[in-house]
Amino acid sequence: MVLFYTIASVLIISALSLVGIFTLSLNVNRLNRLIHYLVSFAVGTLLGGSFLHLLPEIISASGKFSTFTALHVPFGILIFFSLEKFVRWRHCHEINCEEHSKHLVPMNLLGDGLHNFMDGLIIGASYLVSIPVGVATTIAIAFHELPQEMGDFGVLVHGGFKKTKALQYNFLISLLAVAGAVIAVLVGPRIYMFIDALIPITAGGFIYIACSDLIPELHRKDKAIESIIQIVFIILGLAVMWALKVLI
């Protein structure tokens, strides 16, 4: 059952790389507006996944919020910061982003590949904790992936790839999530010795992505109505994760 949920989840995440197909008929302004709403929603799902699912699961398992757990949350933030610093793991959430240039295409593919592999590993490990934690983690990752995959598609097209070639490369790189998930499943019970560390590290990574990558982009639009919409979508993201906590 865990294997089925894990593989199904990473295949869904990988399929999101084909989101570019549905953006071909949209003009840039409308597409950026759609991405902006998704980014706001992703902030809520990532924070909700961290504080409503991942950290409570660790506390429930150990009976307390230990120093070990507490230290691994900022450690996760540091890991994701380092990845972004040294691998130049770019998160551009606008199709016409100023970072879209040819020399960033190889780095984008490398960074996206590492990102997808880690997503698969995290999803696999989350399902080994419990099915509800795995589902919540998958949803949080999915709503972060949507705007990122749109941005990655834009990077490849702007870098000189034809649209069909950009879709193919984006999809092939996304399949590294399957590799990460398979490794997590193959390791199986032996991964339990790492789960107490991996889950708070994942929470730290989610918090970093939400607060360092996504929220600053939301501040780029500061009109009153846009700010209200941002808050509404963040709350909706949190509400979805809370509903999962209650229903699953």
C-alpha positions as CSV (number, residue, x, y, z in Angstrom):
1,M,0.0,0.0,0.0
2,V,2.8,2.4,0.9
3,L,4.6,1.6,-2.4
4,F,1.4,2.3,-4.4
5,Y,0.8,5.6,-2.7
6,T,4.4,6.6,-3.1
7,I,4.7,5.8,-6.8
8,A,1.3,7.3,-7.6
9,S,2.2,10.5,-5.8
10,V,5.6,11.0,-7.5
11,L,4.1,10.3,-10.9
12,I,1.5,13.0,-10.2
13,I,4.3,15.4,-9.2
14,S,6.2,14.5,-12.3
15,A,3.2,15.1,-14.5
16,L,3.0,18.6,-13.2
17,S,6.1,19.3,-15.3
18,L,3.8,19.2,-18.4
19,V,1.8,22.2,-17.1
20,G,3.4,24.2,-19.8
21,I,1.0,22.6,-22.3
22,F,-1.9,24.5,-20.7
23,T,-0.1,27.8,-20.7
24,L,0.7,28.0,-24.4
25,S,-2.6,29.7,-25.2
26,L,-2.3,32.3,-22.4
27,N,-0.8,35.7,-22.8
28,V,2.1,36.6,-20.4
29,N,0.1,39.0,-18.2
30,R,-2.7,36.4,-17.6
31,L,-0.2,33.7,-17.0
32,N,1.8,35.7,-14.5
33,R,-1.5,36.5,-12.6
34,L,-2.3,32.8,-12.5
35,I,1.2,32.0,-11.2
36,H,0.9,34.7,-8.6
37,Y,-2.2,33.2,-7.1
38,L,-0.6,29.7,-7.1
39,V,2.4,31.1,-5.3
40,S,0.2,32.6,-2.6
41,F,-1.6,29.3,-2.2
42,A,1.7,27.4,-2.1
43,V,2.9,29.6,0.8
44,G,-0.2,28.4,2.8
45,T,0.3,24.7,1.9
46,L,4.0,24.7,2.6
47,L,3.6,26.3,6.0
48,G,0.5,24.2,6.8
49,G,2.4,21.1,5.8
50,S,5.2,22.0,8.2
51,F,3.3,23.1,11.2
52,L,0.1,21.0,10.9
53,H,1.5,17.7,9.7
54,L,5.2,17.2,9.8
55,L,6.2,18.7,13.1
56,P,3.1,17.4,15.0
57,E,3.8,13.9,13.6
58,I,7.3,14.0,15.2
59,I,6.0,15.3,18.5
60,S,3.3,12.6,18.5
61,A,5.8,9.9,17.9
62,S,8.3,11.0,20.5
63,G,5.8,12.5,23.0
64,K,7.7,15.8,23.1
65,F,9.3,18.5,21.0
66,S,12.9,17.6,21.7
67,T,16.1,19.6,21.2
68,F,17.0,17.1,18.5
69,T,13.9,18.0,16.5
70,A,14.2,21.7,17.2
71,L,17.8,21.8,15.9
72,H,17.0,19.9,12.7
73,V,14.4,22.5,11.6
74,P,17.0,25.3,11.2
75,F,19.4,22.6,9.9
76,G,16.8,22.0,7.1
77,I,16.6,25.7,6.4
78,L,20.4,25.8,6.2
79,I,20.5,22.9,3.8
80,F,18.0,24.4,1.4
81,F,19.8,27.8,1.7
82,S,23.1,26.1,0.8
83,L,21.5,24.3,-2.2
84,E,20.2,27.6,-3.5
85,K,23.5,29.4,-2.9
86,F,25.9,26.9,-4.3
87,V,23.9,24.9,-6.9
88,R,22.0,28.1,-7.9
89,W,18.7,26.4,-7.4
90,R,16.6,29.1,-9.1
91,H,13.0,29.8,-8.2
92,C,11.6,32.2,-10.7
93,H,7.8,32.5,-10.7
94,E,7.2,34.8,-13.6
95,I,7.4,33.7,-17.3
96,N,9.3,36.9,-18.3
97,C,11.6,36.7,-15.3
98,E,14.9,38.7,-15.7
99,E,16.8,35.5,-14.7
100,H,15.6,33.7,-17.9
101,S,18.8,33.6,-20.1
102,K,20.6,30.9,-22.0
103,H,23.5,30.5,-19.6
104,L,21.0,29.6,-16.8
105,V,19.4,26.7,-18.7
106,P,22.0,24.1,-17.7
107,M,22.0,25.3,-14.1
108,N,18.2,25.3,-14.1
109,L,18.1,21.7,-15.3
110,L,20.7,20.6,-12.7
111,G,19.0,22.4,-9.9
112,D,15.6,21.2,-10.9
113,G,16.9,17.7,-11.2
114,L,18.3,17.8,-7.6
115,H,15.1,19.4,-6.4
116,N,12.9,16.7,-8.0
117,F,15.1,13.9,-6.6
118,M,14.8,15.3,-3.1
119,D,11.0,15.7,-3.6
120,G,10.8,12.0,-4.3
121,L,12.9,11.0,-1.4
122,I,10.9,13.2,0.9
123,I,7.5,11.9,-0.4
124,G,8.7,8.3,0.0
125,A,10.0,8.9,3.6
126,S,6.7,10.7,4.5
127,Y,4.6,7.7,3.4
128,L,6.8,5.5,5.6
129,V,5.8,7.7,8.5
130,S,2.0,7.4,7.7
131,I,-0.4,7.7,4.8
132,P,-1.9,11.0,6.0
133,V,1.6,12.6,6.3
134,G,2.5,11.3,2.9
135,V,-0.6,12.8,1.3
136,A,-0.1,16.1,3.1
137,T,3.5,16.3,2.0
138,T,2.6,15.4,-1.6
139,I,-0.1,18.2,-1.7
140,A,2.3,20.8,-0.3
141,I,5.0,19.8,-2.8
142,A,2.5,19.8,-5.7
143,F,1.2,23.3,-5.1
144,H,4.8,24.6,-4.9
145,E,5.7,22.7,-8.1
146,L,3.0,24.3,-10.2
147,P,4.4,27.8,-10.3
148,Q,8.0,26.5,-10.3
149,E,7.3,24.2,-13.3
150,M,5.8,27.1,-15.2
151,G,8.9,29.1,-14.4
152,D,11.2,26.3,-15.4
153,F,9.3,25.9,-18.7
154,G,9.7,29.6,-19.3
155,V,13.5,29.4,-18.6
156,L,14.0,26.6,-21.2
157,V,11.9,28.4,-23.9
158,H,13.6,31.7,-23.3
159,G,17.0,29.8,-23.4
160,G,16.3,28.7,-27.0
161,F,14.4,25.5,-26.6
162,K,11.3,24.9,-28.8
163,K,8.2,24.5,-26.7
164,T,7.9,20.7,-27.4
165,K,11.6,20.2,-26.5
166,A,11.2,22.3,-23.3
167,L,8.2,20.1,-22.3
168,Q,10.2,16.9,-23.0
169,Y,13.3,18.1,-21.0
170,N,11.1,19.3,-18.1
171,F,9.3,16.0,-17.9
172,L,12.5,13.9,-18.1
173,I,14.1,15.9,-15.3
174,S,10.9,15.6,-13.2
175,L,11.2,11.8,-13.3
176,L,14.1,12.0,-10.9
177,A,11.4,12.3,-8.3
178,V,10.5,8.7,-9.1
179,A,14.2,7.7,-8.5
180,G,14.2,9.4,-5.1
181,A,11.0,7.7,-4.1
182,V,12.2,4.3,-5.3
183,I,15.4,4.7,-3.2
184,A,13.3,5.6,-0.1
185,V,11.1,2.6,-0.6
186,L,14.0,0.2,-1.3
187,V,15.8,1.4,1.9
188,G,12.4,0.6,3.5
189,P,12.5,0.0,7.3
190,R,16.1,1.1,7.5
191,I,15.1,4.6,6.7
192,Y,13.2,4.8,10.0
193,M,16.5,5.5,11.8
194,F,16.7,8.7,9.7
195,I,13.0,9.8,9.8
196,D,13.3,11.6,13.1
197,A,15.9,13.8,11.4
198,L,14.5,13.9,7.8
199,I,11.0,15.0,8.8
200,P,12.0,18.2,10.7
201,I,14.6,18.9,8.0
202,T,11.8,18.7,5.4
203,A,9.7,21.0,7.6
204,G,12.7,23.4,7.7
205,G,13.0,23.2,3.9
206,F,9.3,23.9,3.4
207,I,9.5,26.9,5.8
208,Y,12.6,28.2,3.9
209,I,10.9,27.9,0.5
210,A,7.8,29.6,1.7
211,C,9.5,32.5,3.6
212,S,12.6,33.0,1.5
213,D,11.6,32.2,-2.1
214,L,7.8,32.7,-2.3
215,I,6.8,35.5,0.2
216,P,9.4,38.0,-1.1
217,E,7.9,37.5,-4.6
218,L,4.5,38.3,-3.2
219,H,5.8,41.6,-1.9
220,R,6.6,42.6,-5.5
221,K,2.9,43.3,-5.9
222,D,1.8,45.8,-3.2
223,K,-1.6,47.1,-4.4
224,A,-4.3,46.8,-1.7
225,I,-6.5,44.4,-3.7
226,E,-3.6,42.3,-4.7
227,S,-2.4,42.1,-1.1
228,I,-5.9,41.0,0.1
229,I,-6.0,38.3,-2.6
230,Q,-2.6,37.1,-1.5
231,I,-3.8,36.8,2.1
232,V,-6.9,35.0,1.0
233,F,-5.0,32.4,-1.0
234,I,-2.5,31.9,1.8
235,I,-5.4,31.2,4.2
236,L,-7.0,28.9,1.7
237,G,-3.7,26.9,1.5
238,L,-3.6,26.7,5.3
239,A,-7.3,25.7,5.3
240,V,-6.7,22.8,2.9
241,M,-3.9,21.4,5.0
242,W,-6.0,21.8,8.2
243,A,-8.9,20.0,6.4
244,L,-6.5,17.1,5.5
245,K,-5.5,17.0,9.2
246,V,-9.1,16.6,10.3
247,L,-10.4,14.4,7.5
248,I,-7.6,11.9,6.8
